Amino acid sequence: MSIINHGNIDDTLIAVHSPIAQVAELHTLNNNNGLMQMRQVKAINITANQQQQLAPGGFHVMLVNLTEVPTLNSHFPLTLTFKHAGDITVSVAVKPATYTSNGHNEQQNVLHH
């Protein structure tokens, strides 16, 4: 997911929510001396007139305790809450992907917007 800040002031993604999960969190994946570690973050900065990418291997959204399991080619809503821009709801498409953190190409489902 690409988040573009078209404004003249920095903004911050401070929360996410989806009706298909009991909990939605912001996470990042860091390489700590060769060991990949996933960590929850409280916010993701979006610099004015810049773009921030959310993708496997970096900043991403973690959906926990799904109340509904999305199927390939389906869509579900995801609300992004920004410090200045407020709530913005997007439609997330479920597409196949081949990304894995260990470098092997294995088929798995990932969520795209």
VORO-213087 format. One record per residue (C-alpha): residue number from 1; residue in three letters; x, y, z. Coordinates in pm, 1 decimal. Example, Ala and Ser with C-alpha at 12.3 -4.5 7.8 and 13.67 -1.06 7.14 Angstrom:
// residues 2
+------+------+----------+----------+----------+
: resi : resn :     east :    north :       up :
+------+------+----------+----------+----------+
:    1 :  ALA :   1230.0 :   -450.0 :    780.0 :
:    2 :  SER :   1367.0 :   -106.0 :    714.0 :
+------+------+----------+----------+----------+
***
This chain:
// residues 113
+------+------+----------+----------+----------+
: resi : resn :     east :    north :       up :
+------+------+----------+----------+----------+
:    1 :  MET :      0.0 :      0.0 :      0.0 :
:    2 :  SER :    134.9 :    341.1 :    -91.5 :
:    3 :  ILE :     31.2 :    629.8 :    130.3 :
:    4 :  ILE :     86.1 :    967.8 :    -32.2 :
:    5 :  ASN :     75.2 :   1287.1 :    171.8 :
:    6 :  HIS :    -40.7 :   1557.4 :    -70.1 :
:    7 :  GLY :    -39.8 :   1814.3 :    210.3 :
:    8 :  ASN :    220.3 :   2071.1 :    308.0 :
:    9 :  ILE :    259.3 :   1937.0 :    663.7 :
:   10 :  ASP :    385.0 :   1602.5 :    786.9 :
:   11 :  ASP :    118.1 :   1358.5 :    900.3 :
:   12 :  THR :    128.4 :   1039.0 :   1100.6 :
:   13 :  LEU :    -61.7 :    713.2 :   1058.6 :
:   14 :  ILE :   -160.4 :    639.7 :   1418.4 :
:   15 :  ALA :   -410.3 :    351.1 :   1391.8 :
:   16 :  VAL :   -581.0 :    102.8 :   1160.8 :
:   17 :  HIS :   -909.2 :    -83.8 :   1193.7 :
:   18 :  SER :  -1099.1 :   -343.0 :    992.3 :
:   19 :  PRO :  -1430.5 :   -514.3 :   1065.2 :
:   20 :  ILE :  -1273.3 :   -849.1 :    966.6 :
:   21 :  ALA :  -1028.1 :   -849.2 :   1260.3 :
:   22 :  GLN :  -1059.2 :   -804.4 :   1634.5 :
:   23 :  VAL :   -726.9 :   -619.5 :   1635.2 :
:   24 :  ALA :   -533.8 :   -434.5 :   1365.2 :
:   25 :  GLU :   -181.0 :   -314.0 :   1437.6 :
:   26 :  LEU :     97.8 :   -126.0 :   1264.0 :
:   27 :  HIS :    417.3 :   -331.2 :   1239.0 :
:   28 :  THR :    765.0 :   -317.5 :   1093.5 :
:   29 :  LEU :   1016.2 :   -587.6 :   1005.8 :
:   30 :  ASN :   1377.9 :   -513.4 :   1097.7 :
:   31 :  ASN :   1700.1 :   -695.7 :   1022.9 :
:   32 :  ASN :   1885.1 :   -721.1 :   1355.2 :
:   33 :  ASN :   2228.0 :   -870.0 :   1279.4 :
:   34 :  GLY :   2080.2 :  -1115.3 :   1028.5 :
:   35 :  LEU :   1775.7 :  -1198.9 :   1242.5 :
:   36 :  MET :   1447.4 :  -1067.5 :   1104.8 :
:   37 :  GLN :   1230.8 :   -927.7 :   1384.9 :
:   38 :  MET :    870.1 :   -810.5 :   1354.8 :
:   39 :  ARG :    782.7 :   -528.0 :   1591.5 :
:   40 :  GLN :    464.4 :   -333.6 :   1657.2 :
:   41 :  VAL :    500.5 :     42.4 :   1605.8 :
:   42 :  LYS :    273.5 :    310.7 :   1749.7 :
:   43 :  ALA :    284.4 :    529.7 :   1438.8 :
:   44 :  ILE :    422.1 :    565.1 :   1086.8 :
:   45 :  ASN :    531.6 :    909.9 :    972.4 :
:   46 :  ILE :    419.9 :   1034.9 :    632.1 :
:   47 :  THR :    634.3 :   1334.2 :    531.1 :
:   48 :  ALA :    465.0 :   1627.3 :    356.3 :
:   49 :  ASN :    448.2 :   1586.0 :    -21.9 :
:   50 :  GLN :    607.7 :   1241.6 :      6.8 :
:   51 :  GLN :    504.2 :    876.6 :    -11.5 :
:   52 :  GLN :    536.2 :    598.5 :    247.3 :
:   53 :  GLN :    520.9 :    237.7 :    130.4 :
:   54 :  LEU :    359.6 :    -35.3 :    342.0 :
:   55 :  ALA :    474.8 :   -373.5 :    212.7 :
:   56 :  PRO :    607.7 :   -714.1 :    319.7 :
:   57 :  GLY :    954.6 :   -677.9 :    466.6 :
:   58 :  GLY :    895.3 :   -325.5 :    603.0 :
:   59 :  PHE :    608.4 :   -128.6 :    751.2 :
:   60 :  HIS :    283.2 :   -324.1 :    725.0 :
:   61 :  VAL :    -60.3 :   -379.1 :    880.5 :
:   62 :  MET :   -108.6 :   -688.1 :   1097.8 :
:   63 :  LEU :   -465.6 :   -817.0 :   1130.7 :
:   64 :  VAL :   -508.3 :  -1031.3 :   1444.6 :
:   65 :  ASN :   -792.5 :  -1268.4 :   1538.4 :
:   66 :  LEU :   -978.4 :  -1255.1 :   1209.4 :
:   67 :  THR :  -1355.3 :  -1260.6 :   1245.2 :
:   68 :  GLU :  -1387.3 :  -1328.8 :    872.9 :
:   69 :  VAL :  -1132.3 :  -1498.5 :    647.8 :
:   70 :  PRO :  -1098.0 :  -1312.9 :    317.7 :
:   71 :  THR :  -1067.2 :  -1521.5 :      3.3 :
:   72 :  LEU :   -854.2 :  -1453.6 :   -302.0 :
:   73 :  ASN :   -996.6 :  -1177.9 :   -522.8 :
:   74 :  SER :  -1230.1 :  -1054.9 :   -249.1 :
:   75 :  HIS :  -1221.1 :   -708.5 :    -87.7 :
:   76 :  PHE :  -1264.3 :   -576.1 :    265.7 :
:   77 :  PRO :  -1257.5 :   -228.1 :    424.0 :
:   78 :  LEU :   -958.0 :    -96.7 :    616.2 :
:   79 :  THR :   -975.7 :    236.5 :    798.5 :
:   80 :  LEU :   -653.0 :    431.0 :    835.2 :
:   81 :  THR :   -646.1 :    693.8 :   1110.3 :
:   82 :  PHE :   -408.4 :    986.4 :   1063.0 :
:   83 :  LYS :   -315.3 :   1250.6 :   1319.4 :
:   84 :  HIS :   -416.0 :   1536.5 :   1086.8 :
:   85 :  ALA :   -616.4 :   1385.9 :    798.6 :
:   86 :  GLY :   -842.0 :   1181.7 :   1029.0 :
:   87 :  ASP :  -1006.4 :    857.4 :    916.3 :
:   88 :  ILE :   -972.3 :    736.8 :    558.1 :
:   89 :  THR :  -1131.8 :    405.2 :    460.5 :
:   90 :  VAL :   -986.5 :    208.6 :    169.4 :
:   91 :  SER :  -1092.2 :   -113.4 :     -0.9 :
:   92 :  VAL :   -826.7 :   -384.7 :     29.8 :
:   93 :  ALA :   -804.9 :   -649.5 :   -242.8 :
:   94 :  VAL :   -680.4 :   -997.9 :   -150.9 :
:   95 :  LYS :   -429.1 :  -1114.7 :   -412.8 :
:   96 :  PRO :   -179.3 :  -1402.8 :   -434.4 :
:   97 :  ALA :    183.5 :  -1318.9 :   -361.1 :
:   98 :  THR :    516.0 :  -1497.5 :   -344.0 :
:   99 :  TYR :    692.8 :  -1292.7 :    -73.8 :
:  100 :  THR :    841.1 :  -1466.1 :    229.8 :
:  101 :  SER :   1080.6 :  -1316.3 :    482.3 :
:  102 :  ASN :   1323.7 :  -1608.0 :    450.2 :
:  103 :  GLY :   1390.8 :  -1543.9 :     81.3 :
:  104 :  HIS :   1213.0 :  -1854.5 :    -48.8 :
:  105 :  ASN :    933.3 :  -1809.7 :   -299.5 :
:  106 :  GLU :    628.5 :  -1978.6 :   -153.0 :
:  107 :  GLN :    267.1 :  -1910.4 :   -249.3 :
:  108 :  GLN :     75.4 :  -1726.3 :     22.6 :
:  109 :  ASN :   -209.7 :  -1478.4 :     40.7 :
:  110 :  VAL :   -136.9 :  -1114.3 :    104.7 :
:  111 :  LEU :   -359.3 :   -810.2 :    115.0 :
:  112 :  HIS :   -319.4 :   -527.7 :   -134.5 :
:  113 :  HIS :   -474.3 :   -188.9 :   -171.6 :
+------+------+----------+----------+----------+
***
